[in-house]
Amino acid sequence: MRHACLILALAGCSTPPLEDELTAPSHVSLAVGVTCDPELEPQVAKLSLSIATPREVQSTSWERRAFPFEVMLDDLMEDDTVDVTAVAEATDGVLVTRSARTLAVAGEPLLLRMQLNDECIPASSVRDVSCPGQTCIAGLCEESYVSPSELEPYHPDWAVPPADACAPSPGARADVTLGQDGEPFVPLEPGTVLTPEWGPQGGTHVWLAIRMRGLTADSTTMVWADFPTEDIEGSVQRSTARYLSSCELFSFRYVLPMSDAWDTPMHLTAVVVDPSGHAGHQYLDVNVSHPAN
């Protein structure tokens, strides 16, 4: 009888399983989608994709297949770091490398977009686009980390461009034109002389207009200038102002470097990038005169 009481006592004192032991860890899904500027796609003979998570590294490659490319990651854990590197190659070597990093979060599957831009081909870029420790996006060196809060929900048709008056044809070639400020739009010609104006803080600037096609009206506009004879690089200046229904943007003020970059040639670069990462550009050589007053 004493044996029976001992068994009952031990059974009554046993520790119940912890809640964490009864609940299996939930898996998180993340889609990686790679697209390509129409100008770059015909040059791509092979795309290689490397995806690193805390538990594995997977590599995939495709040869001569049309974009977009998609990889769904279904076995992630919350807060996993996901590092992705995409390398597009031509038949004679690497064209463009793009990297991105984000974190896996619980909830509905998200999409990490990676657009390959022809502005990031080193041979055709005015500035260095090797971007050590960063990545090239639309010809500029940017941070590769993308916050999960900036990722969009995944949809199977994620690669279909939204309908937009400025981008009526999906996959259309993006076209960007610099113009003189003021309506109606008048394109700038190579060698045009721009006259700077004084700003309220003692600097000088020039006014520009931009017209684009093949991109959405909510695109971001970036302009920068190089002064080859003076060995001066101007800063990158951005605008998120929405394009008009005519797909034109006016009164873009480009502030010149403080080192008196006047009476000299100026190499202008204008890049317009829509929310999907599709980009268009124009490179234009003009001249800058002495300020008007």
C-alpha positions as protocol buffer text, in pm:
chain_id: "A"
residue {
  index: 1
  type: MET
  ca { x: 0 y: 0 z: 0 }
}
residue {
  index: 2
  type: ARG
  ca { x: 290 y: 228 z: 77 }
}
residue {
  index: 3
  type: HIS
  ca { x: 421 y: 166 z: -276 }
}
residue {
  index: 4
  type: ALA
  ca { x: 92 y: 274 z: -429 }
}
residue {
  index: 5
  type: CYS
  ca { x: 85 y: 596 z: -227 }
}
residue {
  index: 6
  type: LEU
  ca { x: 441 y: 677 z: -333 }
}
residue {
  index: 7
  type: ILE
  ca { x: 356 y: 635 z: -701 }
}
residue {
  index: 8
  type: LEU
  ca { x: 51 y: 858 z: -666 }
}
residue {
  index: 9
  type: ALA
  ca { x: 253 y: 1127 z: -488 }
}
residue {
  index: 10
  type: LEU
  ca { x: 519 y: 1134 z: -756 }
}
residue {
  index: 11
  type: ALA
  ca { x: 259 y: 1156 z: -1027 }
}
residue {
  index: 12
  type: GLY
  ca { x: 87 y: 1445 z: -856 }
}
residue {
  index: 13
  type: CYS
  ca { x: 413 y: 1639 z: -814 }
}
residue {
  index: 14
  type: SER
  ca { x: 536 y: 1605 z: -1172 }
}
residue {
  index: 15
  type: THR
  ca { x: 607 y: 1938 z: -1355 }
}
residue {
  index: 16
  type: PRO
  ca { x: 365 y: 2011 z: -1643 }
}
residue {
  index: 17
  type: PRO
  ca { x: 520 y: 2074 z: -1987 }
}
residue {
  index: 18
  type: LEU
  ca { x: 611 y: 2432 z: -2058 }
}
residue {
  index: 19
  type: GLU
  ca { x: 393 y: 2615 z: -2310 }
}
residue {
  index: 20
  type: ASP
  ca { x: 696 y: 2679 z: -2533 }
}
residue {
  index: 21
  type: GLU
  ca { x: 761 y: 2304 z: -2549 }
}
residue {
  index: 22
  type: LEU
  ca { x: 406 y: 2240 z: -2668 }
}
residue {
  index: 23
  type: THR
  ca { x: 413 y: 2510 z: -2940 }
}
residue {
  index: 24
  type: ALA
  ca { x: 623 y: 2440 z: -3248 }
}
residue {
  index: 25
  type: PRO
  ca { x: 807 y: 2744 z: -3387 }
}
residue {
  index: 26
  type: SER
  ca { x: 615 y: 2906 z: -3669 }
}
residue {
  index: 27
  type: HIS
  ca { x: 774 y: 2943 z: -4008 }
}
residue {
  index: 28
  type: VAL
  ca { x: 790 y: 3272 z: -4196 }
}
residue {
  index: 29
  type: SER
  ca { x: 773 y: 3317 z: -4574 }
}
residue {
  index: 30
  type: LEU
  ca { x: 958 y: 3572 z: -4786 }
}
residue {
  index: 31
  type: ALA
  ca { x: 966 y: 3598 z: -5165 }
}
residue {
  index: 32
  type: VAL
  ca { x: 1270 y: 3729 z: -5351 }
}
residue {
  index: 33
  type: GLY
  ca { x: 1180 y: 3881 z: -5687 }
}
residue {
  index: 34
  type: VAL
  ca { x: 1440 y: 3990 z: -5942 }
}
residue {
  index: 35
  type: THR
  ca { x: 1350 y: 4210 z: -6238 }
}
residue {
  index: 36
  type: CYS
  ca { x: 1557 y: 4394 z: -6495 }
}
residue {
  index: 37
  type: ASP
  ca { x: 1549 y: 4721 z: -6685 }
}
residue {
  index: 38
  type: PRO
  ca { x: 1437 y: 4656 z: -7047 }
}
residue {
  index: 39
  type: GLU
  ca { x: 1761 y: 4818 z: -7171 }
}
residue {
  index: 40
  type: LEU
  ca { x: 1968 y: 4564 z: -6975 }
}
residue {
  index: 41
  type: GLU
  ca { x: 1769 y: 4244 z: -7027 }
}
residue {
  index: 42
  type: PRO
  ca { x: 1889 y: 4163 z: -7383 }
}
residue {
  index: 43
  type: GLN
  ca { x: 2248 y: 4166 z: -7258 }
}
residue {
  index: 44
  type: VAL
  ca { x: 2191 y: 3915 z: -6975 }
}
residue {
  index: 45
  type: ALA
  ca { x: 2301 y: 3562 z: -7063 }
}
residue {
  index: 46
  type: LYS
  ca { x: 2300 y: 3425 z: -6706 }
}
residue {
  index: 47
  type: LEU
  ca { x: 2161 y: 3525 z: -6368 }
}
residue {
  index: 48
  type: SER
  ca { x: 2303 y: 3383 z: -6045 }
}
residue {
  index: 49
  type: LEU
  ca { x: 2124 y: 3421 z: -5713 }
}
residue {
  index: 50
  type: SER
  ca { x: 2282 y: 3351 z: -5373 }
}
residue {
  index: 51
  type: ILE
  ca { x: 2056 y: 3356 z: -5065 }
}
residue {
  index: 52
  type: ALA
  ca { x: 2208 y: 3324 z: -4717 }
}
residue {
  index: 53
  type: THR
  ca { x: 2005 y: 3267 z: -4399 }
}
residue {
  index: 54
  type: PRO
  ca { x: 2130 y: 3170 z: -4051 }
}
residue {
  index: 55
  type: ARG
  ca { x: 2090 y: 2798 z: -4132 }
}
residue {
  index: 56
  type: GLU
  ca { x: 2184 y: 2764 z: -4498 }
}
residue {
  index: 57
  type: VAL
  ca { x: 2321 y: 2921 z: -4813 }
}
residue {
  index: 58
  type: GLN
  ca { x: 2148 y: 2836 z: -5139 }
}
residue {
  index: 59
  type: SER
  ca { x: 2262 y: 2925 z: -5486 }
}
residue {
  index: 60
  type: THR
  ca { x: 2056 y: 2917 z: -5803 }
}
residue {
  index: 61
  type: SER
  ca { x: 2128 y: 3021 z: -6159 }
}
residue {
  index: 62
  type: TRP
  ca { x: 1932 y: 3054 z: -6481 }
}
residue {
  index: 63
  type: GLU
  ca { x: 2061 y: 3088 z: -6835 }
}
residue {
  index: 64
  type: ARG
  ca { x: 1886 y: 3284 z: -7111 }
}
residue {
  index: 65
  type: ARG
  ca { x: 1546 y: 3293 z: -6948 }
}
residue {
  index: 66
  type: ALA
  ca { x: 1316 y: 3592 z: -6949 }
}
residue {
  index: 67
  type: PHE
  ca { x: 1268 y: 3800 z: -6637 }
}
residue {
  index: 68
  type: PRO
  ca { x: 1120 y: 3811 z: -6375 }
}
residue {
  index: 69
  type: PHE
  ca { x: 1281 y: 3555 z: -6145 }
}
residue {
  index: 70
  type: GLU
  ca { x: 1123 y: 3450 z: -5818 }
}
residue {
  index: 71
  type: VAL
  ca { x: 1237 y: 3239 z: -5522 }
}
residue {
  index: 72
  type: MET
  ca { x: 1001 y: 3171 z: -5231 }
}
residue {
  index: 73
  type: LEU
  ca { x: 1161 y: 3110 z: -4892 }
}
residue {
  index: 74
  type: ASP
  ca { x: 913 y: 2916 z: -4677 }
}
residue {
  index: 75
  type: ASP
  ca { x: 1123 y: 2786 z: -4388 }
}
residue {
  index: 76
  type: LEU
  ca { x: 1247 y: 3107 z: -4229 }
}
residue {
  index: 77
  type: MET
  ca { x: 1218 y: 3189 z: -3860 }
}
residue {
  index: 78
  type: GLU
  ca { x: 1111 y: 3528 z: -3730 }
}
residue {
  index: 79
  type: ASP
  ca { x: 1400 y: 3778 z: -3719 }
}
residue {
  index: 80
  type: ASP
  ca { x: 1616 y: 3565 z: -3949 }
}
residue {
  index: 81
  type: THR
  ca { x: 1860 y: 3775 z: -4150 }
}
residue {
  index: 82
  type: VAL
  ca { x: 1826 y: 3718 z: -4524 }
}
residue {
  index: 83
  type: ASP
  ca { x: 2116 y: 3823 z: -4748 }
}
residue {
  index: 84
  type: VAL
  ca { x: 2065 y: 3809 z: -5125 }
}
residue {
  index: 85
  type: THR
  ca { x: 2315 y: 3871 z: -5403 }
}
residue {
  index: 86
  type: ALA
  ca { x: 2213 y: 3877 z: -5767 }
}
residue {
  index: 87
  type: VAL
  ca { x: 2477 y: 3869 z: -6041 }
}
residue {
  index: 88
  type: ALA
  ca { x: 2381 y: 3926 z: -6405 }
}
residue {
  index: 89
  type: GLU
  ca { x: 2638 y: 3814 z: -6661 }
}
residue {
  index: 90
  type: ALA
  ca { x: 2684 y: 3870 z: -7031 }
}
residue {
  index: 91
  type: THR
  ca { x: 2864 y: 3617 z: -7247 }
}
residue {
  index: 92
  type: ASP
  ca { x: 3193 y: 3795 z: -7178 }
}
residue {
  index: 93
  type: GLY
  ca { x: 3168 y: 3868 z: -6804 }
}
residue {
  index: 94
  type: VAL
  ca { x: 2973 y: 4024 z: -6520 }
}
residue {
  index: 95
  type: LEU
  ca { x: 2735 y: 4306 z: -6609 }
}
residue {
  index: 96
  type: VAL
  ca { x: 2567 y: 4406 z: -6284 }
}
residue {
  index: 97
  type: THR
  ca { x: 2579 y: 4294 z: -5921 }
}
residue {
  index: 98
  type: ARG
  ca { x: 2301 y: 4381 z: -5677 }
}
residue {
  index: 99
  type: SER
  ca { x: 2274 y: 4288 z: -5309 }
}
residue {
  index: 100
  type: ALA
  ca { x: 1997 y: 4323 z: -5052 }
}
residue {
  index: 101
  type: ARG
  ca { x: 1949 y: 4237 z: -4686 }
}
residue {
  index: 102
  type: THR
  ca { x: 1634 y: 4223 z: -4477 }
}
residue {
  index: 103
  type: LEU
  ca { x: 1477 y: 4047 z: -4178 }
}
residue {
  index: 104
  type: ALA
  ca { x: 1205 y: 3783 z: -4180 }
}
residue {
  index: 105
  type: VAL
  ca { x: 893 y: 3887 z: -3990 }
}
residue {
  index: 106
  type: ALA
  ca { x: 581 y: 3694 z: -3891 }
}
residue {
  index: 107
  type: GLY
  ca { x: 257 y: 3752 z: -4075 }
}
residue {
  index: 108
  type: GLU
  ca { x: 167 y: 3741 z: -4442 }
}
residue {
  index: 109
  type: PRO
  ca { x: 446 y: 3666 z: -4693 }
}
residue {
  index: 110
  type: LEU
  ca { x: 641 y: 3974 z: -4802 }
}
residue {
  index: 111
  type: LEU
  ca { x: 828 y: 4054 z: -5122 }
}
residue {
  index: 112
  type: LEU
  ca { x: 1190 y: 4166 z: -5144 }
}
residue {
  index: 113
  type: ARG
  ca { x: 1226 y: 4335 z: -5484 }
}
residue {
  index: 114
  type: MET
  ca { x: 1562 y: 4355 z: -5660 }
}
residue {
  index: 115
  type: GLN
  ca { x: 1571 y: 4551 z: -5985 }
}
residue {
  index: 116
  type: LEU
  ca { x: 1884 y: 4528 z: -6199 }
}
residue {
  index: 117
  type: ASN
  ca { x: 1955 y: 4868 z: -6356 }
}
residue {
  index: 118
  type: ASP
  ca { x: 2164 y: 4937 z: -6665 }
}
residue {
  index: 119
  type: GLU
  ca { x: 2292 y: 5252 z: -6487 }
}
residue {
  index: 120
  type: CYS
  ca { x: 2496 y: 5011 z: -6270 }
}
residue {
  index: 121
  type: ILE
  ca { x: 2705 y: 4868 z: -6554 }
}
residue {
  index: 122
  type: PRO
  ca { x: 3059 y: 4988 z: -6467 }
}
residue {
  index: 123
  type: ALA
  ca { x: 3164 y: 5045 z: -6828 }
}
residue {
  index: 124
  type: SER
  ca { x: 2877 y: 5289 z: -6893 }
}
residue {
  index: 125
  type: SER
  ca { x: 2874 y: 5472 z: -6558 }
}
residue {
  index: 126
  type: VAL
  ca { x: 3034 y: 5811 z: -6505 }
}
residue {
  index: 127
  type: ARG
  ca { x: 3103 y: 5749 z: -6137 }
}
residue {
  index: 128
  type: ASP
  ca { x: 3234 y: 5443 z: -5952 }
}
residue {
  index: 129
  type: VAL
  ca { x: 2950 y: 5194 z: -5904 }
}
residue {
  index: 130
  type: SER
  ca { x: 3150 y: 4915 z: -5739 }
}
residue {
  index: 131
  type: CYS
  ca { x: 3000 y: 5037 z: -5407 }
}
residue {
  index: 132
  type: PRO
  ca { x: 3212 y: 4855 z: -5144 }
}
residue {
  index: 133
  type: GLY
  ca { x: 2994 y: 4771 z: -4845 }
}
residue {
  index: 134
  type: GLN
  ca { x: 2685 y: 4901 z: -5029 }
}
residue {
  index: 135
  type: THR
  ca { x: 2500 y: 4819 z: -5350 }
}
residue {
  index: 136
  type: CYS
  ca { x: 2432 y: 4998 z: -5677 }
}
residue {
  index: 137
  type: ILE
  ca { x: 2076 y: 5116 z: -5735 }
}
residue {
  index: 138
  type: ALA
  ca { x: 2003 y: 5324 z: -6045 }
}
residue {
  index: 139
  type: GLY
  ca { x: 2366 y: 5428 z: -6077 }
}
residue {
  index: 140
  type: LEU
  ca { x: 2411 y: 5533 z: -5713 }
}
residue {
  index: 141
  type: CYS
  ca { x: 2569 y: 5357 z: -5415 }
}
residue {
  index: 142
  type: GLU
  ca { x: 2299 y: 5287 z: -5157 }
}
residue {
  index: 143
  type: GLU
  ca { x: 2263 y: 5083 z: -4838 }
}
residue {
  index: 144
  type: SER
  ca { x: 2170 y: 4722 z: -4913 }
}
residue {
  index: 145
  type: TYR
  ca { x: 1953 y: 4682 z: -4601 }
}
residue {
  index: 146
  type: VAL
  ca { x: 1579 y: 4707 z: -4660 }
}
residue {
  index: 147
  type: SER
  ca { x: 1363 y: 4734 z: -4349 }
}
residue {
  index: 148
  type: PRO
  ca { x: 1077 y: 4481 z: -4335 }
}
residue {
  index: 149
  type: SER
  ca { x: 842 y: 4777 z: -4290 }
}
residue {
  index: 150
  type: GLU
  ca { x: 936 y: 4886 z: -4645 }
}
residue {
  index: 151
  type: LEU
  ca { x: 853 y: 4549 z: -4802 }
}
residue {
  index: 152
  type: GLU
  ca { x: 522 y: 4501 z: -4978 }
}
residue {
  index: 153
  type: PRO
  ca { x: 288 y: 4202 z: -4935 }
}
residue {
  index: 154
  type: TYR
  ca { x: 361 y: 3923 z: -5180 }
}
residue {
  index: 155
  type: HIS
  ca { x: 118 y: 3871 z: -5468 }
}
residue {
  index: 156
  type: PRO
  ca { x: 165 y: 3623 z: -5753 }
}
residue {
  index: 157
  type: ASP
  ca { x: 137 y: 3907 z: -6006 }
}
residue {
  index: 158
  type: TRP
  ca { x: 392 y: 4128 z: -5828 }
}
residue {
  index: 159
  type: ALA
  ca { x: 595 y: 4177 z: -6150 }
}
residue {
  index: 160
  type: VAL
  ca { x: 303 y: 4325 z: -6348 }
}
residue {
  index: 161
  type: PRO
  ca { x: 349 y: 4706 z: -6354 }
}
residue {
  index: 162
  type: PRO
  ca { x: 55 y: 4913 z: -6231 }
}
residue {
  index: 163
  type: ALA
  ca { x: -149 y: 5101 z: -6488 }
}
residue {
  index: 164
  type: ASP
  ca { x: -18 y: 5456 z: -6516 }
}
residue {
  index: 165
  type: ALA
  ca { x: -58 y: 5734 z: -6771 }
}
residue {
  index: 166
  type: CYS
  ca { x: 320 y: 5781 z: -6787 }
}
residue {
  index: 167
  type: ALA
  ca { x: 386 y: 5408 z: -6827 }
}
residue {
  index: 168
  type: PRO
  ca { x: 106 y: 5285 z: -7055 }
}
residue {
  index: 169
  type: SER
  ca { x: 292 y: 4977 z: -7180 }
}
residue {
  index: 170
  type: PRO
  ca { x: 423 y: 4720 z: -6928 }
}
residue {
  index: 171
  type: GLY
  ca { x: 794 y: 4668 z: -6973 }
}
residue {
  index: 172
  type: ALA
  ca { x: 831 y: 4976 z: -7193 }
}
residue {
  index: 173
  type: ARG
  ca { x: 1172 y: 5132 z: -7224 }
}
residue {
  index: 174
  type: ALA
  ca { x: 1209 y: 5422 z: -6979 }
}
residue {
  index: 175
  type: ASP
  ca { x: 1295 y: 5757 z: -7134 }
}
residue {
  index: 176
  type: VAL
  ca { x: 1421 y: 6064 z: -6942 }
}
residue {
  index: 177
  type: THR
  ca { x: 1482 y: 6409 z: -7090 }
}
residue {
  index: 178
  type: LEU
  ca { x: 1630 y: 6715 z: -6917 }
}
residue {
  index: 179
  type: GLY
  ca { x: 1475 y: 7046 z: -7010 }
}
residue {
  index: 180
  type: GLN
  ca { x: 1482 y: 7416 z: -6945 }
}
residue {
  index: 181
  type: ASP
  ca { x: 1263 y: 7518 z: -6655 }
}
residue {
  index: 182
  type: GLY
  ca { x: 927 y: 7667 z: -6746 }
}
residue {
  index: 183
  type: GLU
  ca { x: 626 y: 7555 z: -6944 }
}
residue {
  index: 184
  type: PRO
  ca { x: 594 y: 7439 z: -7213 }
}
residue {
  index: 185
  type: PHE
  ca { x: 871 y: 7181 z: -7181 }
}
residue {
  index: 186
  type: VAL
  ca { x: 1176 y: 7256 z: -7398 }
}
residue {
  index: 187
  type: PRO
  ca { x: 1454 y: 6992 z: -7405 }
}
residue {
  index: 188
  type: LEU
  ca { x: 1808 y: 7100 z: -7322 }
}
residue {
  index: 189
  type: GLU
  ca { x: 2050 y: 7059 z: -7609 }
}
residue {
  index: 190
  type: PRO
  ca { x: 2413 y: 6950 z: -7562 }
}
residue {
  index: 191
  type: GLY
  ca { x: 2631 y: 7253 z: -7500 }
}
residue {
  index: 192
  type: THR
  ca { x: 2345 y: 7468 z: -7367 }
}
residue {
  index: 193
  type: VAL
  ca { x: 2469 y: 7743 z: -7134 }
}
residue {
  index: 194
  type: LEU
  ca { x: 2290 y: 7746 z: -6797 }
}
residue {
  index: 195
  type: THR
  ca { x: 2301 y: 8066 z: -6594 }
}
residue {
  index: 196
  type: PRO
  ca { x: 2315 y: 8010 z: -6215 }
}
residue {
  index: 197
  type: GLU
  ca { x: 2110 y: 8214 z: -5969 }
}
residue {
  index: 198
  type: TRP
  ca { x: 2206 y: 8316 z: -5617 }
}
residue {
  index: 199
  type: GLY
  ca { x: 2023 y: 8150 z: -5331 }
}
residue {
  index: 200
  type: PRO
  ca { x: 1930 y: 8308 z: -4995 }
}
residue {
  index: 201
  type: GLN
  ca { x: 2222 y: 8137 z: -4817 }
}
residue {
  index: 202
  type: GLY
  ca { x: 2493 y: 8254 z: -5055 }
}
residue {
  index: 203
  type: GLY
  ca { x: 2505 y: 7947 z: -5280 }
}
residue {
  index: 204
  type: THR
  ca { x: 2414 y: 7923 z: -5646 }
}
residue {
  index: 205
  type: HIS
  ca { x: 2178 y: 7693 z: -5832 }
}
residue {
  index: 206
  type: VAL
  ca { x: 2031 y: 7623 z: -6173 }
}
residue {
  index: 207
  type: TRP
  ca { x: 1667 y: 7544 z: -6250 }
}
residue {
  index: 208
  type: LEU
  ca { x: 1579 y: 7235 z: -6453 }
}
residue {
  index: 209
  type: ALA
  ca { x: 1276 y: 7048 z: -6583 }
}
residue {
  index: 210
  type: ILE
  ca { x: 1249 y: 6672 z: -6640 }
}
residue {
  index: 211
  type: ARG
  ca { x: 1021 y: 6477 z: -6871 }
}
residue {
  index: 212
  type: MET
  ca { x: 992 y: 6100 z: -6853 }
}
residue {
  index: 213
  type: ARG
  ca { x: 806 y: 5812 z: -7017 }
}
residue {
  index: 214
  type: GLY
  ca { x: 776 y: 5445 z: -6921 }
}
residue {
  index: 215
  type: LEU
  ca { x: 782 y: 5513 z: -6546 }
}
residue {
  index: 216
  type: THR
  ca { x: 505 y: 5582 z: -6297 }
}
residue {
  index: 217
  type: ALA
  ca { x: 409 y: 5935 z: -6192 }
}
residue {
  index: 218
  type: ASP
  ca { x: 509 y: 5869 z: -5829 }
}
residue {
  index: 219
  type: SER
  ca { x: 873 y: 5809 z: -5925 }
}
residue {
  index: 220
  type: THR
  ca { x: 1174 y: 5958 z: -5745 }
}
residue {
  index: 221
  type: THR
  ca { x: 1394 y: 6198 z: -5943 }
}
residue {
  index: 222
  type: MET
  ca { x: 1768 y: 6228 z: -5882 }
}
residue {
  index: 223
  type: VAL
  ca { x: 2007 y: 6473 z: -6046 }
}
residue {
  index: 224
  type: TRP
  ca { x: 2379 y: 6513 z: -6002 }
}
residue {
  index: 225
  type: ALA
  ca { x: 2658 y: 6691 z: -6186 }
}
residue {
  index: 226
  type: ASP
  ca { x: 3029 y: 6642 z: -6250 }
}
residue {
  index: 227
  type: PHE
  ca { x: 3267 y: 6917 z: -6357 }
}
residue {
  index: 228
  type: PRO
  ca { x: 3540 y: 6735 z: -6552 }
}
residue {
  index: 229
  type: THR
  ca { x: 3778 y: 7028 z: -6608 }
}
residue {
  index: 230
  type: GLU
  ca { x: 3764 y: 7124 z: -6240 }
}
residue {
  index: 231
  type: ASP
  ca { x: 3773 y: 6763 z: -6109 }
}
residue {
  index: 232
  type: ILE
  ca { x: 3466 y: 6837 z: -5894 }
}
residue {
  index: 233
  type: GLU
  ca { x: 3176 y: 6603 z: -5817 }
}
residue {
  index: 234
  type: GLY
  ca { x: 2846 y: 6766 z: -5727 }
}
residue {
  index: 235
  type: SER
  ca { x: 2608 y: 6617 z: -5475 }
}
residue {
  index: 236
  type: VAL
  ca { x: 2312 y: 6393 z: -5559 }
}
residue {
  index: 237
  type: GLN
  ca { x: 1988 y: 6587 z: -5515 }
}
residue {
  index: 238
  type: ARG
  ca { x: 1649 y: 6413 z: -5498 }
}
residue {
  index: 239
  type: SER
  ca { x: 1286 y: 6501 z: -5542 }
}
residue {
  index: 240
  type: THR
  ca { x: 980 y: 6289 z: -5463 }
}
residue {
  index: 241
  type: ALA
  ca { x: 744 y: 6543 z: -5620 }
}
residue {
  index: 242
  type: ARG
  ca { x: 480 y: 6370 z: -5831 }
}
residue {
  index: 243
  type: TYR
  ca { x: 498 y: 6413 z: -6208 }
}
residue {
  index: 244
  type: LEU
  ca { x: 219 y: 6603 z: -6380 }
}
residue {
  index: 245
  type: SER
  ca { x: -29 y: 6430 z: -6610 }
}
residue {
  index: 246
  type: SER
  ca { x: 201 y: 6536 z: -6893 }
}
residue {
  index: 247
  type: CYS
  ca { x: 475 y: 6325 z: -6725 }
}
residue {
  index: 248
  type: GLU
  ca { x: 680 y: 6641 z: -6667 }
}
residue {
  index: 249
  type: LEU
  ca { x: 836 y: 6787 z: -6355 }
}
residue {
  index: 250
  type: PHE
  ca { x: 924 y: 7155 z: -6334 }
}
residue {
  index: 251
  type: SER
  ca { x: 1123 y: 7378 z: -6097 }
}
residue {
  index: 252
  type: PHE
  ca { x: 1386 y: 7122 z: -6002 }
}
residue {
  index: 253
  type: ARG
  ca { x: 1657 y: 7327 z: -5829 }
}
residue {
  index: 254
  type: TYR
  ca { x: 2008 y: 7185 z: -5857 }
}
residue {
  index: 255
  type: VAL
  ca { x: 2248 y: 7348 z: -5610 }
}
residue {
  index: 256
  type: LEU
  ca { x: 2599 y: 7387 z: -5746 }
}
residue {
  index: 257
  type: PRO
  ca { x: 2909 y: 7301 z: -5541 }
}
residue {
  index: 258
  type: MET
  ca { x: 3037 y: 7580 z: -5318 }
}
residue {
  index: 259
  type: SER
  ca { x: 3376 y: 7573 z: -5492 }
}
residue {
  index: 260
  type: ASP
  ca { x: 3263 y: 7824 z: -5756 }
}
residue {
  index: 261
  type: ALA
  ca { x: 3183 y: 7577 z: -6035 }
}
residue {
  index: 262
  type: TRP
  ca { x: 3113 y: 7853 z: -6288 }
}
residue {
  index: 263
  type: ASP
  ca { x: 3225 y: 7925 z: -6643 }
}
residue {
  index: 264
  type: THR
  ca { x: 3298 y: 7556 z: -6695 }
}
residue {
  index: 265
  type: PRO
  ca { x: 3155 y: 7246 z: -6862 }
}
residue {
  index: 266
  type: MET
  ca { x: 2909 y: 7042 z: -6653 }
}
residue {
  index: 267
  type: HIS
  ca { x: 2815 y: 6679 z: -6708 }
}
residue {
  index: 268
  type: LEU
  ca { x: 2455 y: 6633 z: -6589 }
}
residue {
  index: 269
  type: THR
  ca { x: 2299 y: 6300 z: -6494 }
}
residue {
  index: 270
  type: ALA
  ca { x: 1925 y: 6265 z: -6437 }
}
residue {
  index: 271
  type: VAL
  ca { x: 1785 y: 5934 z: -6310 }
}
residue {
  index: 272
  type: VAL
  ca { x: 1416 y: 5865 z: -6248 }
}
residue {
  index: 273
  type: VAL
  ca { x: 1323 y: 5553 z: -6048 }
}
residue {
  index: 274
  type: ASP
  ca { x: 970 y: 5426 z: -5993 }
}
residue {
  index: 275
  type: PRO
  ca { x: 862 y: 5232 z: -5680 }
}
residue {
  index: 276
  type: SER
  ca { x: 929 y: 4895 z: -5849 }
}
residue {
  index: 277
  type: GLY
  ca { x: 1294 y: 4993 z: -5907 }
}
residue {
  index: 278
  type: HIS
  ca { x: 1261 y: 5042 z: -6284 }
}
residue {
  index: 279
  type: ALA
  ca { x: 1483 y: 5334 z: -6382 }
}
residue {
  index: 280
  type: GLY
  ca { x: 1555 y: 5560 z: -6677 }
}
residue {
  index: 281
  type: HIS
  ca { x: 1830 y: 5817 z: -6726 }
}
residue {
  index: 282
  type: GLN
  ca { x: 1985 y: 6085 z: -6939 }
}
residue {
  index: 283
  type: TYR
  ca { x: 2346 y: 6200 z: -6950 }
}
residue {
  index: 284
  type: LEU
  ca { x: 2396 y: 6550 z: -7091 }
}
residue {
  index: 285
  type: ASP
  ca { x: 2697 y: 6780 z: -7132 }
}
residue {
  index: 286
  type: VAL
  ca { x: 2615 y: 7148 z: -7085 }
}
residue {
  index: 287
  type: ASN
  ca { x: 2800 y: 7459 z: -6970 }
}
residue {
  index: 288
  type: VAL
  ca { x: 2761 y: 7680 z: -6666 }
}
residue {
  index: 289
  type: SER
  ca { x: 2812 y: 8056 z: -6692 }
}
residue {
  index: 290
  type: HIS
  ca { x: 2885 y: 8311 z: -6421 }
}
residue {
  index: 291
  type: PRO
  ca { x: 2587 y: 8392 z: -6194 }
}
residue {
  index: 292
  type: ALA
  ca { x: 2348 y: 8649 z: -6336 }
}
residue {
  index: 293
  type: ASN
  ca { x: 2380 y: 8892 z: -6048 }
}
